[in-house]
Amino acid sequence: MYNSGPEQSDTQSTVSVGGQLGSVLTNLLMCGEILPGSPLGYELAKTINSYHPLGALLADAPITRAQSKKREISVPVILGEQRIVEQFQKTYRELGRVGGTIVIHNLVKTSRIYGIASLAVGERGKGTDTPLDLAKIAESDLYFNVLDPLNTAGSLVLNQDPNSPDFLKPDDNVHVQGQAWHHSRLFVKMNEQPIYIEWSASAFGFVGRSIYQRALFPLKSFIQSMLTDDMVTRKAGLLIAKMESPGSIIDNKILNFFGIKRAALKEGVTNQVASIGVTEDIQTLNMQNLDKAFSAARTNILKNIATAAGMPASIIAQETMTEGFGEGVEDAKKEVAYLNYIREDMQPAYDFVDKIVMRQAWTKEFYDSLKVDYPKLAPYETWLYECIHAFTAVWPNLMEEADSEKSKTEKVKMEAVIAVAEAVATQCDPKNKAKVLAWVADNVNACENLFAGNLDIDEDDLAEWAEENDEMQQEAATAADKPSGRPRPFSAAS
């Protein structure tokens, strides 16, 4: 039994870990009732997300990585595409005052925590039970609320009748604390699909499941590993002094003498000399057999959590991939495949938000300002629907290539472009020749690693020149002294 001696008696007081923060996580996760397969309640799901070291990581990290690169927005209309895209991006960044990315992130994160969440779109000064009129929201003051299952409890239980059209689908009649919301104002997001007559306690319904449900027991084991870490840290500096035991009859002077020796040992530092008896010995606590077993146990716990959550262990372990994405390592491929699935899972939420952003961005006022520079624009309603139907948003590839590899890829691409242009252009009329050259210019401008500047070609001017030049060449066949035509529109003379 370790005895600190009289001089350390004031350090023997018990440190309580029963404070409010300790009790929230420790009392819930360290109780013996949590066994493999134990159900996960709403309060426990919230506690894990708020206090468990891996709680926020499991819910947030995949979404954050999937959203790490912005979507590439394009609206390929004839006039003003760049300004149309910029207006959309500006409105998207200001959506709900936090931005569309954060709104969708919070929605998907909440659904992963509890199993289901809802995005509610309200209008100040208008009832929540009225339909959302997309044609008029440009003038509306919208707000966006992310609702967890406690807010919608009783509304999103889901129909269990297999003969019903609403079987395992969200009900149109949703109430939030007794207040009705029209289904056009709500987007319901579930984490995983519901299972027939499988109650999700964390979501108060027969709906999706929390990301913590299957990982509950290994999450508890992780807390045990943290306690072991804390114990090792506190005991690593422990010195064990093997001293001659005093006789059966000791007085205060002898007891103080041993206390002084321990105090001197405790205060001793580098460049000092400690004096001990010939038969005495001083050692540190031997933990050499602990490292291997504990490291293996911690690794297995993290892998068990990753397996239960259905995600790559590299995301949970926060490992640094030394070879990077570009080298095509297996861990990177698995992670990219998982993140692409997360993107696909979020796509319906993006579609819901994009429709609102389009209407708020491309207003009549914006159209009027655009028409000043492009007088040939179609009427507003026609132009708006053209932009909406032309809108595309593409996620960039997460598997980044090195610049050298990109240059090689672009070189092969340009060789193919030139081969196609040479084969097609000789068979085309002047207008289509101009289109082929414009297509070549677009591909040249896309090869940023091969060419420093852009190649600008006026397709209309080029088509006009090509047509005139063909006519002149035909006339030159009968009259050798006929002028050869005006200079090329992209030559130095122009």
C-alpha positions in Angstrom: 0.0 0.0 0.0 1.4 3.4 -1.0 1.9 5.8 1.8 2.6 9.4 0.9 4.0 10.3 4.3 3.1 13.1 6.7 4.3 15.8 4.4 1.7 14.9 1.8 -1.3 14.3 3.9 -3.0 17.3 2.5 -3.0 15.7 -1.0 -5.0 12.6 0.0 -8.4 14.4 -0.3 -10.7 12.7 -2.8 -11.3 14.6 -6.0 -15.0 14.4 -7.0 -15.9 13.8 -10.6 -19.6 14.1 -9.9 -19.9 17.6 -11.1 -22.5 18.6 -13.6 -20.4 17.9 -16.7 -19.1 14.7 -15.4 -22.5 13.4 -14.3 -24.1 14.0 -17.7 -21.8 11.8 -19.7 -20.4 9.5 -17.1 -23.7 8.6 -15.4 -25.3 7.8 -18.8 -22.5 6.0 -20.5 -20.8 4.3 -17.6 -23.9 2.6 -16.2 -24.0 -1.2 -16.4 -27.4 -1.2 -18.2 -25.7 -0.2 -21.6 -25.0 -3.5 -23.3 -24.6 -4.4 -27.0 -27.9 -3.7 -28.7 -29.2 -1.3 -26.0 -31.7 1.2 -27.4 -30.7 4.9 -27.8 -33.0 7.5 -26.4 -33.3 11.2 -27.4 -31.5 12.5 -24.3 -28.6 10.1 -24.6 -28.2 11.0 -28.3 -28.1 14.7 -27.4 -25.6 14.0 -24.6 -23.3 11.9 -26.8 -23.2 14.7 -29.4 -22.6 17.4 -26.8 -20.1 15.7 -24.6 -18.6 12.6 -26.1 -15.2 13.2 -27.8 -16.4 11.3 -30.9 -20.0 12.5 -30.8 -19.7 15.6 -33.0 -17.1 13.9 -35.2 -19.5 11.1 -36.1 -22.3 13.5 -36.9 -20.3 16.4 -38.5 -17.1 15.1 -40.1 -18.6 13.3 -43.1 -20.8 16.3 -44.0 -17.9 18.8 -43.5 -15.6 16.7 -45.8 -18.3 16.2 -48.4 -19.0 20.0 -48.4 -15.3 20.9 -48.4 -15.4 21.8 -52.1 -18.0 24.1 -53.4 -20.4 22.9 -56.1 -19.7 24.1 -59.6 -22.7 26.1 -60.7 -23.6 26.7 -64.3 -26.6 28.2 -66.1 -25.7 27.7 -69.8 -28.0 30.3 -71.3 -27.1 32.4 -74.3 -26.7 35.7 -72.6 -25.3 36.8 -69.2 -24.4 33.4 -67.7 -21.6 34.7 -65.5 -23.8 37.4 -63.9 -26.7 34.9 -63.4 -24.4 32.4 -61.6 -22.8 35.2 -59.5 -26.3 36.4 -58.4 -27.3 32.8 -57.4 -24.1 32.3 -55.4 -24.5 35.6 -53.6 -28.1 34.8 -52.6 -27.1 31.2 -51.6 -24.3 32.6 -49.3 -26.8 34.9 -47.6 -29.6 32.3 -47.2 -31.1 32.4 -43.7 -28.2 34.8 -42.8 -25.8 31.9 -42.4 -25.7 30.5 -45.9 -27.3 27.6 -47.7 -24.3 25.3 -46.9 -24.7 25.8 -43.1 -28.5 25.3 -43.3 -28.1 22.0 -45.1 -25.2 21.0 -42.9 -27.3 21.5 -39.7 -30.3 19.6 -41.2 -28.2 16.6 -42.2 -26.3 16.7 -38.9 -29.4 16.7 -36.8 -30.9 13.8 -38.8 -27.7 11.8 -38.1 -27.8 12.6 -34.4 -31.5 11.6 -33.8 -32.5 9.7 -36.9 -34.8 12.4 -38.4 -34.9 16.1 -38.8 -36.9 18.7 -40.7 -36.1 22.0 -42.5 -38.9 24.4 -42.1 -39.2 27.5 -44.3 -41.3 30.3 -42.8 -42.3 33.8 -43.9 -42.6 36.6 -41.5 -46.1 37.9 -41.4 -47.6 34.8 -43.0 -49.0 31.7 -41.4 -47.0 28.5 -41.4 -50.1 26.5 -42.5 -50.3 28.3 -45.9 -48.6 26.9 -49.0 -45.2 28.2 -50.0 -45.7 30.3 -53.1 -42.4 30.1 -55.1 -43.6 32.8 -57.5 -43.8 35.4 -54.6 -41.0 34.5 -52.3 -38.7 37.0 -53.9 -40.5 39.7 -52.0 -40.9 37.6 -48.8 -38.8 37.7 -45.7 -38.0 34.0 -45.3 -36.5 32.3 -42.3 -35.2 28.7 -42.0 -35.5 26.5 -38.9 -34.0 23.1 -38.4 -36.3 21.0 -36.3 -35.3 18.0 -34.3 -37.7 15.1 -33.5 -38.7 16.6 -30.1 -40.0 19.6 -32.0 -42.1 17.5 -34.3 -42.9 14.7 -31.9 -46.2 13.0 -32.7 -46.3 14.2 -36.3 -43.5 12.2 -37.9 -44.3 8.7 -36.6 -44.9 7.4 -40.1 -47.7 5.2 -41.3 -47.3 1.4 -40.7 -50.1 0.3 -43.0 -48.4 -1.5 -45.9 -51.6 -1.0 -48.1 -51.5 2.8 -47.6 -49.9 5.2 -50.2 -48.2 6.9 -47.2 -46.6 3.6 -46.0 -43.3 4.6 -44.2 -43.5 8.1 -45.7 -43.6 11.4 -43.8 -47.2 12.7 -43.3 -48.3 15.9 -44.9 -49.9 17.0 -41.7 -46.9 18.1 -39.6 -47.4 20.0 -36.3 -44.6 21.7 -34.4 -45.6 22.2 -30.7 -49.3 22.2 -31.8 -48.8 24.6 -34.7 -49.5 23.2 -38.2 -47.0 23.5 -41.0 -47.9 23.1 -44.7 -46.0 20.2 -46.3 -44.6 22.6 -49.0 -42.7 24.5 -46.3 -41.0 21.4 -44.8 -38.3 19.1 -46.0 -37.9 15.9 -43.9 -34.5 14.2 -43.8 -34.1 10.8 -42.3 -30.8 9.1 -41.5 -31.2 5.6 -43.2 -34.6 4.4 -44.3 -37.3 3.4 -41.8 -37.8 -0.3 -41.0 -41.3 -1.7 -40.6 -42.5 -1.6 -36.9 -39.0 -0.7 -35.7 -39.3 2.1 -33.2 -36.5 4.7 -32.9 -36.6 6.0 -29.4 -34.2 8.9 -30.3 -36.6 10.1 -33.0 -40.0 9.3 -31.4 -41.3 7.3 -34.3 -40.9 4.4 -36.8 -38.4 6.4 -38.7 -34.6 6.4 -39.4 -31.9 5.7 -36.8 -29.3 7.7 -35.1 -25.7 7.3 -36.2 -25.0 6.4 -32.5 -27.5 3.6 -32.3 -25.3 0.7 -33.4 -22.2 2.3 -32.0 -23.5 2.8 -28.5 -21.6 0.1 -26.7 -18.2 0.8 -28.3 -18.8 4.5 -27.6 -19.1 3.5 -23.9 -15.8 1.5 -24.3 -14.1 4.6 -25.6 -14.9 6.4 -22.4 -13.2 3.5 -20.5 -10.1 4.0 -22.7 -10.1 7.7 -21.8 -10.2 6.7 -18.1 -7.2 4.5 -18.7 -5.4 7.3 -20.4 -6.0 9.5 -17.4 -4.8 6.8 -15.0 -1.6 6.3 -17.0 -0.9 10.0 -17.2 -1.3 10.4 -13.5 0.7 7.3 -12.6 3.5 7.7 -15.2 5.4 10.1 -12.9 5.0 8.0 -9.8 8.3 7.1 -8.0 8.5 3.9 -5.9 11.1 4.2 -3.2 12.3 0.9 -1.6 13.5 2.0 1.9 14.5 0.1 5.0 11.5 -0.2 7.2 12.0 1.4 10.7 11.8 -0.7 13.8 8.6 -1.5 15.6 9.3 1.4 18.0 9.5 4.7 16.2 9.1 8.2 17.4 8.3 11.4 15.6 11.9 12.2 14.8 12.4 8.9 12.9 9.1 9.3 11.1 10.0 12.9 10.1 13.4 11.6 8.9 11.7 9.3 6.4 9.4 12.1 5.4 12.3 14.4 4.8 13.9 11.7 2.5 10.7 11.3 0.5 10.3 15.1 0.2 13.9 15.5 -1.0 13.3 12.7 -3.6 10.1 14.5 -4.7 11.8 17.9 -5.1 15.0 16.5 -6.8 15.6 17.6 -10.4 18.3 17.3 -13.0 21.9 18.2 -11.9 21.1 17.4 -8.3 22.3 14.4 -6.3 20.0 12.2 -4.2 21.5 10.1 -1.4 19.9 6.8 -0.5 21.0 3.8 1.5 23.0 0.8 0.1 20.0 -1.5 0.3 17.5 1.1 -0.8 16.2 1.5 -4.4 14.2 4.0 -6.4 12.2 3.0 -9.5 9.3 4.3 -11.6 6.1 2.4 -12.1 6.6 -0.3 -14.7 3.9 0.0 -17.4 5.8 -1.7 -20.3 3.3 -4.5 -20.6 0.4 -2.0 -20.7 1.3 -0.2 -23.9 0.7 -3.0 -26.5 -2.5 -4.3 -25.0 -4.0 -0.8 -24.5 -3.0 0.5 -28.0 -4.6 -2.6 -29.6 -7.7 -2.2 -27.5 -8.1 1.5 -28.4 -7.6 0.8 -32.1 -10.2 -2.0 -32.0 -12.7 0.3 -30.3 -12.3 3.0 -33.0 -12.7 0.3 -35.7 -15.8 -1.0 -34.0 -17.3 2.5 -33.8 -16.5 3.1 -37.5 -18.0 -0.3 -38.5 -21.1 0.4 -36.5 -21.5 3.8 -38.0 -20.8 2.5 -41.5 -18.0 4.9 -42.2 -14.2 4.6 -42.9 -12.1 4.3 -39.8 -9.7 7.0 -41.1 -12.4 9.6 -40.6 -12.9 8.7 -37.0 -9.2 8.2 -36.2 -8.4 11.5 -37.9 -5.4 9.9 -39.6 -3.2 11.9 -41.9 -2.9 10.2 -45.3 0.8 10.7 -46.0 0.5 9.7 -49.6 -2.5 11.9 -50.2 -5.6 11.5 -52.4 -3.6 11.8 -55.6 -1.7 8.5 -55.1 -4.8 6.4 -55.1 -4.2 4.7 -51.8 -7.0 2.3 -50.7 -8.0 4.3 -47.6 -8.4 7.4 -49.7 -10.5 5.5 -52.3 -12.8 4.2 -49.5 -13.2 7.6 -48.0 -13.9 9.3 -51.3 -16.6 6.6 -52.1 -18.2 7.2 -48.7 -18.2 11.0 -49.1 -19.7 10.7 -52.6 -22.5 8.7 -51.0 -23.0 11.4 -48.4 -23.2 14.0 -51.2 -25.8 11.9 -53.0 -27.8 11.5 -49.7 -27.8 15.3 -49.3 -28.8 16.0 -52.9 -32.6 16.1 -52.3 -32.0 18.8 -49.6 -29.9 20.8 -52.0 -32.6 20.5 -54.7 -35.2 21.8 -52.2 -33.0 24.8 -51.2 -31.9 25.5 -54.7 -35.4 26.1 -55.9 -35.9 28.7 -53.3 -32.6 30.4 -53.9 -33.3 30.6 -57.7 -36.5 32.5 -57.1 -34.9 34.8 -54.5 -31.9 35.5 -56.7 -33.3 35.9 -60.2 -35.9 38.6 -59.4 -37.5 41.0 -61.8 -35.2 43.8 -60.6 -32.1 41.6 -61.4 -33.6 40.8 -64.8 -34.1 44.5 -65.5 -30.5 45.3 -64.7 -29.4 42.4 -66.9 -31.5 43.6 -69.8 -29.7 46.9 -69.9 -26.6 45.0 -71.0 -28.4 42.3 -73.0 -31.5 44.0 -74.7 -32.3 40.8 -76.6 -33.3 38.9 -73.5 -36.6 37.0 -73.6 -39.5 38.2 -71.5 -39.0 37.8 -67.8 -41.2 34.7 -67.2 -39.7 33.0 -70.2 -36.1 34.0 -69.2 -36.7 32.8 -65.6 -37.9 29.3 -66.7 -35.0 29.0 -69.1 -32.5 29.7 -66.3 -34.2 27.3 -63.9 -34.2 24.5 -66.5 -30.6 25.2 -67.5 -29.4 25.3 -63.9 -26.8 22.6 -63.0 -24.7 22.1 -59.9 -21.9 19.6 -60.0 -19.7 18.4 -57.1 -16.0 18.6 -57.9 -14.0 15.4 -57.6 -12.5 14.8 -54.2 -9.8 12.6 -55.7 -7.3 15.4 -56.5 -4.5 14.8 -59.0 -1.0 16.2 -58.9 -0.3 19.1 -61.4 2.0 16.9 -63.4 -0.7 14.3 -63.8 -3.3 16.9 -64.7 -0.9 18.2 -67.4 -0.5 14.7 -68.9 -4.3 14.3 -68.9 -4.9 17.6 -70.6 -2.2 16.9 -73.2 -4.0 13.7 -74.2 -7.3 15.6 -74.3 -5.9 18.3 -76.6 -4.5 15.7 -79.0 -8.0 14.1 -79.2 -9.6 17.6 -79.7 -7.2 18.5 -82.6 -7.8 15.1 -84.2 -11.6 15.5 -84.1 -11.4 19.1 -85.3 -9.2 18.2 -88.3 -11.5 15.3 -89.3 -14.8 17.3 -88.9 -13.9 20.8 -90.1 -13.0 19.7 -93.6 -16.5 18.3 -94.0 -18.4 21.3 -92.7 -20.0 24.4 -94.2 -18.6 27.8 -93.0 -21.0 28.2 -90.1 -20.3 24.8 -88.7 -16.5 25.3 -89.2 -16.8 28.3 -86.9 -18.6 26.2 -84.4 -15.9 23.6 -84.5 -13.2 26.3 -84.0 -15.2 27.7 -81.1 -15.4 24.3 -79.6 -11.6 23.9 -79.9 -11.2 27.3 -78.2 -13.4 26.2 -75.3 -11.3 23.1 -74.8 -8.1 25.0 -75.0 -9.3 27.4 -72.3 -10.3 24.5 -70.1 -6.7 23.2 -70.1 -5.4 25.6 -67.5 -2.2 23.5 -66.8 -1.1 23.7 -70.5 -2.0 27.3 -71.5 -1.5 30.4 -69.4 -4.0 32.6 -71.3 -7.4 32.2 -72.9 -8.1 31.8 -76.6 -10.9 34.2 -77.6 -12.8 33.7 -80.8 -15.8 35.5 -82.1 -17.9 32.7 -83.6 -20.2 35.0 -85.5 -17.4 37.0 -87.0 -15.5 33.8 -87.9 -18.5 32.3 -89.6 -19.1 35.4 -91.7 -15.4 35.5 -92.7 -15.4 31.8 -93.6 -18.5 32.2 -95.7 -17.0 35.2 -97.6 -13.7 33.4 -98.0 -15.3 30.4 -99.5 -17.1 32.5 -102.0 -13.9 34.3 -102.9 -12.1 31.1 -103.3 -14.7 29.9 -105.7 -14.4 33.1 -107.7 -10.7 32.9 -107.7 -10.9 29.6 -109.5 -12.2 31.5 -112.5 -10.4 34.8 -112.0 -6.9 34.5 -110.7 -6.6 38.3 -110.0 -9.7 38.3 -107.8 -9.0 39.6 -104.2 -8.6 36.8 -101.7 -11.0 38.4 -99.1 -10.7 40.5 -96.0 -8.2 39.6 -93.3 -9.0 36.9 -90.8 -11.0 38.3 -87.8 -8.5 37.0 -85.2 -5.3 37.9 -87.1 -3.0 40.7 -86.2 -4.3 42.8 -89.0 -7.8 42.8 -87.4 
